[in-house]
């Protein structure tokens, strides 16, 4: 007898059936086409897509938490700014209400606050963007779960088409997060403090922690120290055995510019207290790119220079008067340099230099140094996080900023 079932394109086919002399059933079957028989590739593709959605959701929730925290700070600051602005206008309309000295002090404080205005707007934009992307990711998750439940109801081409559409939407979400939230998708690792050339680029902090999913960049020139910084898609680093700063562009994998930092010490001439060829420390904060170093004419005291990111030209320089060899590490926040007095346990943020006013003060802020040997410290202005390399451990410190405003009577 012959019984024809669904074609080989759809499933298994029983071509013929008979019985042998012992009464056993003998069947001839034809397997379906090789590219159609295995649903595992489709299941695997969907699982991988679901994992991507889960990863982006987790990262987005963390970013959302930080943004909401900052947004509250922004709202408080915004009210404070408006109050000061009203007081300034009142004083301007009625000059007799304030003496000249008090009026000037108030104007100076408002001038210092004005750069925060675009920051306020950016936080609000980020919060709105995160809300929109969260909704899109939620929709993606629902569609994925529906597809997983109804896989048997789709033919291969329709399912493949839907998966491609989902991947496109997910990629769009990731791009929005990466662009709108200030480069969330990027972690770079450089191992060692001299002669290294290999940079590992991870997509997420989770990938970095697991040591997976990275792209390797091989720099054309080796580096010195640990004071490197990634800023606007480029790596800025100190070339080994020189005071030359190199700007390496990740996307084009090329050196865009290199320039000598005039007079800067190198090769352990003026390092931090821990050594490690840490003569030149490059940093980025809310206001741009900076170099922290010292020179012989400055007698080993810390020098701060603001750099033009495209040409690496020095725009302005400040002599802090603080001996660099007495500093454990340092970092910039809002154009202010903060210096620790040691790289070992018991360290404190001991000194602050304000480039806006060319003034300094000694501070006494405890700094928890859990593993007792910090050899790198950098502030990320977009995530409000302080990154440190502490005796082989990567430690992150969340930073909360407050603006203190005093009136003439205080």
CORZIRA-V10440 format. One record per residue. N is the residue number from 1. RES is the residue in three letters. PSI is psi in whole degrees, -180 to 180 (* if undefined). Layout:
# CORZIRA-V10440
n-><N N>
res-><RES RES>
psi-><PSI PSI>
This chain:
# CORZIRA-V10440
n-><1 2 3 4 5 6 7 8 9 10 11 12 13 14 15 16 17 18 19 20 21 22 23 24 25 26 27 28 29 30 31 32 33 34 35 36 37 38 39 40 41 42 43 44 45 46 47 48 49 50 51 52 53 54 55 56 57 58 59 60 61 62 63 64 65 66 67 68 69 70 71 72 73 74 75 76 77 78 79 80 81 82 83 84 85 86 87 88 89 90 91 92 93 94 95 96 97 98 99 100 101 102 103 104 105 106 107 108 109 110 111 112 113 114 115 116 117 118 119 120 121 122 123 124 125 126 127 128 129 130 131 132 133 134 135 136 137 138 139 140 141 142 143 144 145 146 147 148 149 150 151 152 153 154 155 156 157 158 159 160 161 162 163 164 165 166 167 168 169 170 171 172 173 174 175 176 177 178 179 180 181 182 183 184 185 186 187 188 189 190 191 192 193 194 195 196 197 198 199 200 201 202 203 204 205 206 207 208 209 210 211 212 213 214 215 216 217 218 219 220 221 222 223 224 225 226 227 228 229 230 231 232 233 234 235 236 237 238 239 240 241 242 243 244 245 246 247 248 249 250 251 252 253 254 255 256 257 258 259 260 261 262 263 264 265 266 267 268 269 270 271 272 273 274 275 276 277 278 279 280 281 282 283 284 285 286 287 288 289 290 291 292 293 294 295 296 297 298 299 300 301 302 303 304 305 306 307 308 309 310 311 312 313 314 315 316 317 318 319 320 321 322 323 324 325 326 327 328 329 330 331 332 333 334 335 336 337 338 339 340 341 342 343 344 345 346 347 348 349 350 351 352 353 354 355 356 357 358 359 360 361 362 363 364 365 366 367 368 369 370 371 372 373 374 375 376 377 378 379 380 381 382 383 384 385 386 387 388 389 390 391 392 393 394 395 396 397 398 399 400 401 402 403 404 405 406 407 408 409 410>
res-><UNK UNK UNK UNK UNK UNK UNK UNK UNK UNK UNK UNK UNK UNK UNK UNK UNK UNK UNK UNK UNK UNK UNK UNK UNK UNK UNK UNK UNK UNK UNK UNK UNK UNK UNK UNK UNK UNK UNK UNK UNK UNK UNK UNK UNK UNK UNK UNK UNK UNK UNK UNK UNK UNK UNK UNK UNK UNK UNK UNK UNK UNK UNK UNK UNK UNK UNK UNK UNK UNK UNK UNK UNK UNK UNK UNK UNK UNK UNK UNK UNK UNK UNK UNK UNK UNK UNK UNK UNK UNK UNK UNK UNK UNK UNK UNK UNK UNK UNK UNK UNK UNK UNK UNK UNK UNK UNK UNK UNK UNK UNK UNK UNK UNK UNK UNK UNK UNK UNK UNK UNK UNK UNK UNK UNK UNK UNK UNK UNK UNK UNK UNK UNK UNK UNK UNK UNK UNK UNK UNK UNK UNK UNK UNK UNK UNK UNK UNK UNK UNK UNK UNK UNK UNK UNK UNK UNK UNK UNK UNK UNK UNK UNK UNK UNK UNK UNK UNK UNK UNK UNK UNK UNK UNK UNK UNK UNK UNK UNK UNK UNK UNK UNK UNK UNK UNK UNK UNK UNK UNK UNK UNK UNK UNK UNK UNK UNK UNK UNK UNK UNK UNK UNK UNK UNK UNK UNK UNK UNK UNK UNK UNK UNK UNK UNK UNK UNK UNK UNK UNK UNK UNK UNK UNK UNK UNK UNK UNK UNK UNK UNK UNK UNK UNK UNK UNK UNK UNK UNK UNK UNK UNK UNK UNK UNK UNK UNK UNK UNK UNK UNK UNK UNK UNK UNK UNK UNK UNK UNK UNK UNK UNK UNK UNK UNK UNK UNK UNK UNK UNK UNK UNK UNK UNK UNK UNK UNK UNK UNK UNK UNK UNK UNK UNK UNK UNK UNK UNK UNK UNK UNK UNK UNK UNK UNK UNK UNK UNK UNK UNK UNK UNK UNK UNK UNK UNK UNK UNK UNK UNK UNK UNK UNK UNK UNK UNK UNK UNK UNK UNK UNK UNK UNK UNK UNK UNK UNK UNK UNK UNK UNK UNK UNK UNK UNK UNK UNK UNK UNK UNK UNK UNK UNK UNK UNK UNK UNK UNK UNK UNK UNK UNK UNK UNK UNK UNK UNK UNK UNK UNK UNK UNK UNK UNK UNK UNK UNK UNK UNK UNK UNK UNK UNK UNK UNK UNK UNK UNK UNK UNK UNK UNK UNK UNK UNK UNK UNK UNK UNK UNK UNK UNK UNK UNK UNK UNK UNK UNK UNK UNK UNK UNK UNK UNK UNK UNK UNK UNK UNK UNK>
psi-><157 128 120 125 -171 148 163 -21 -18 -28 -167 146 122 106 -42 160 139 176 142 -174 -28 4 5 144 132 123 143 122 153 122 150 169 142 -39 -3 -14 -24 113 -9 -44 -39 -43 -43 -41 -41 -39 -43 -39 -40 -39 -38 -43 -42 -41 -46 -34 -46 -45 -39 -38 -39 -44 -38 -41 -45 -40 -41 -39 -45 -33 -37 -43 -40 -45 -42 -44 -39 -44 -40 -41 -42 -39 -44 -38 -41 -43 -38 -43 -40 -43 -35 -38 -30 79 -25 -14 -20 144 163 -39 -46 -40 -42 -40 -40 -42 -41 -40 -40 -40 -39 -29 -24 -39 -16 -17 -49 -28 -41 -47 -37 -41 -42 -42 -43 -42 -43 -41 -43 -40 -42 -43 -37 -42 -40 -43 -38 -42 -40 -43 -43 -42 -42 -45 -38 -41 -43 -37 -26 26 -38 -16 -10 144 169 -47 -40 -42 -44 -40 -43 -38 -41 -40 -41 -42 -38 -44 -40 -41 -39 -41 -45 -39 -42 -43 -43 -39 -47 -31 14 45 42 -33 75 122 131 141 132 116 128 162 5 151 -2 153 -10 125 128 127 118 148 -37 163 -34 -41 -40 -43 -32 -10 39 165 58 159 136 133 133 110 146 -22 141 161 168 140 -168 12 45 160 142 125 121 46 5 150 126 123 162 123 139 136 43 169 29 134 134 136 111 124 122 -44 -44 -8 48 158 120 -35 152 141 142 135 98 123 -6 136 154 174 47 30 -46 67 176 175 -25 -8 -130 31 34 41 -41 122 114 138 159 138 -163 -21 8 -155 137 154 130 123 -165 169 166 -45 -27 8 32 4 151 132 137 130 133 130 149 117 -30 -45 -16 17 147 122 -38 150 144 137 114 -24 1 127 125 -35 -15 -2 138 -52 176 164 155 135 123 47 15 132 126 133 134 154 0 158 2 -178 146 8 151 154 107 -19 141 132 125 107 -27 -32 1 43 168 166 154 134 173 68 112 143 115 111 83 -37 6 15 90 126 5 138 123 145 135 109 -22 -33 -6 49 142 119 135 152 111 94 47 -4 141 113 134 138 122 140 129 126 140 141 117 123 127 140 174 -30 -10 *>
